[in-house]
Amino acid sequence: MTSANEYIPPKVWTWDKESGGKFANINRPVAGATHDKDRPLGRHPLQLYSLATPNGVKVTIMLEELLALGHSGAEYDAWLIRIDEGDQFGSGFVGANPNSKIPALMDHSGETPVRVFESGAILQYLAEKFGAFLPASGAARAECLSWLFWQMGSAPFLGGGFGHFYAYAPAKFEYPINRFAMEVKRQLDVLDRQLAKHRFLAGDDYTIADIAVWPWYGTLVKGLLYEAGEFLGVQEYKHVLRWTDEIALRPAVQRGRKVNRTWGEPSSQLFERHEGSDFETQTQDKVAPSTEDKP
């Protein structure tokens, strides 16, 4: 028995271009480039193509943390990819990431350029390249990588699940919102229990696990993600809040959050980053302002 409004799946699914919510104009069931557009290249070996969504922020924080440690080889150019305008489907970007998702990194430090895509893979690649923020071996390394991959597996339930149905879907329905809200609260409880026993996610040291998780769950418990803090009762996760506030004070985190950001207060935005001095001059004149809301 079905209700009048219940969806009955057809025998063969077909793409409805008018369905899909806020980002329907860029969602499609096929991969590959839609147009020719060269990938820009700056003067540093590391070239980042991104936007300051939580996944993008992971990488800019990592690069700024490496520079803060004195790793000059981590200098980078950060090019803005406007996902609301379909930049990720340009041929140059697809060459860096066939999955057409930000962020994408090109490392030109060797004889042959190396492409790295998926934010977790980029964090691990940079950690191994510079020998920082990832234990070298043993139980500590396993713990760090476990939390890194926990984030990669968990965040889609937060973003594509809860975030989509709560904030971006063309209509709100009780079942998907409740289903994904329950899962997000379970994830927050996982984090809160871990952080009740440890200063950082993998133990006493700040690692790529924290850098991966913080842009998603740290902003969530501060009420900055999907404006869903009150709905999810985030104030009850006191250990996550303690951890979030400590990481937010790190200067590299504060810098990394600004890179490729096109929304919020003007002082929080740095559309593109090509030199460390860009943070002082806030060079926002390279790209016209976006008319879209934050992703």
C-alpha positions, -999 to +999 in steps of 0.1 A: +000+000+000+014+034-009+004+070-001-006+095-027+028+112-025+050+082-023+076+078-050+074+046-070+108+040-089+104+034-126+117+002-141+146+022-158+158+055-142+161+085-165+178+118-158+154+147-149+174+179-155+149+199-136+153+179-104+181+180-078+178+212-058+202+241-055+230+226-075+209+209-102+225+230-129+259+213-124+247+178-114+247+152-142+250+114-145+281+114-168+317+123-163+342+141-185+348+177-196+320+198-210+343+226-224+379+233-232+397+254-206+434+254-199+445+248-163+464+278-150+500+274-139+518+296-114+554+296-104+554+273-074+558+235-078+525+229-059+494+240-078+461+237-061+427+241-079+400+245-053+372+263-035+369+269+003+343+242+010+352+219+039+371+196+015+390+224+000+399+240+033+415+207+044+443+212+019+449+249+023+452+244+060+476+216+055+498+237+032+498+266+056+507+243+085+536+229+065+548+264+056+545+274+093+569+245+101+594+259+077+589+236+047+596+261+019+588+234-007+552+236+004+548+271-012+518+269-035+495+287-059+458+283-051+435+288-081+398+294-076+375+268-091+339+281-091+318+249-088+286+268-091+297+279-126+310+245-137+347+253-137+353+217-125+342+205-159+368+223-179+392+201-197+422+214-177+406+206-144+394+172-155+430+164-165+439+170-128+408+152-114+388+129-137+361+129-109+355+167-114+355+175-077+375+200-058+402+200-046+429+188-071+466+192-066+494+191-092+529+186-080+555+199-105+585+194-083+598+163-102+605+155-138+570+143-144+540+162-128+520+142-103+483+147-100+466+140-067+428+141-062+405+134-033+412+155-003+422+127+020+447+114-006+462+149-009+466+152+029+484+119+030+505+127+000+517+160+015+523+145+049+545+118+034+562+142+010+573+165+039+573+141+068+549+160+089+515+155+106+515+118+101+533+093+124+560+073+105+549+038+116+532+015+140+501+020+160+502+058+159+502+058+121+474+033+120+453+054+144+459+085+124+450+069+091+420+053+106+405+086+116+415+101+082+395+074+064+367+077+090+363+112+078+363+103+042+336+077+047+315+097+072+313+132+057+292+121+027+264+113+052+268+148+066+272+167+033+254+148+006+230+133+030+220+156+058+232+188+042+215+181+009+181+172+023+181+198+051+195+228+032+195+223-006+168+198-017+139+214-036+115+203-009+120+191+027+108+157+037+108+142+072+122+108+065+156+117+048+162+146+072+155+125+102+175+096+089+206+116+082+203+138+113+204+106+133+235+095+116+253+129+119+245+129+157+259+094+159+291+106+142+294+136+166+290+111+195+318+090+180+341+121+179+330+133+213+338+100+230+373+099+214+381+135+223+370+130+258+400+107+262+425+125+238+436+160+231+435+154+194+418+127+174+447+103+170+462+110+204+484+138+219+496+151+185+479+173+159+478+153+126+461+151+092+433+134+110+424+166+127+430+186+096+406+164+077+378+163+103+379+199+116+366+217+085+334+196+085+326+188+121+343+218+137+323+242+116+292+221+122+293+223+160+299+261+158+267+264+139+284+275+107+275+246+085+240+244+069+229+267+098+219+235+116+236+238+149+204+243+170+185+216+150+213+191+158+218+201+194+255+206+188+262+222+222+260+188+239+292+177+223+315+196+247+347+177+239+342+183+201+337+220+209+368+221+231+389+205+203+373+228+176+381+260+196+417+249+201+423+242+164+406+274+154+433+294+172+461+281+151+474+308+128+478+284+099+442+273+102+431+309+102+450+315+070+440+283+053+403+290+059+405+322+038+421+307+007+397+304-023+368+317-002+342+338-020+316+344+007+314+359+042+330+390+055+355+406+030+383+401+056+377+364+055+382+360+018+413+355-003+400+344-038+434+332-049+467+327-031+500+329-049+524+343-022+523+344+016+521+382+014+487+378-002+472+375+033+485+409+041+471+426+010+439+405+007+443+404-031+407+399-041+409+419-074+420+389-094+385+374-098+351+390-099+329+384-068+305+354-069+268+360-069+261+326-053+256+317-017+283+296+000+284+259-010 
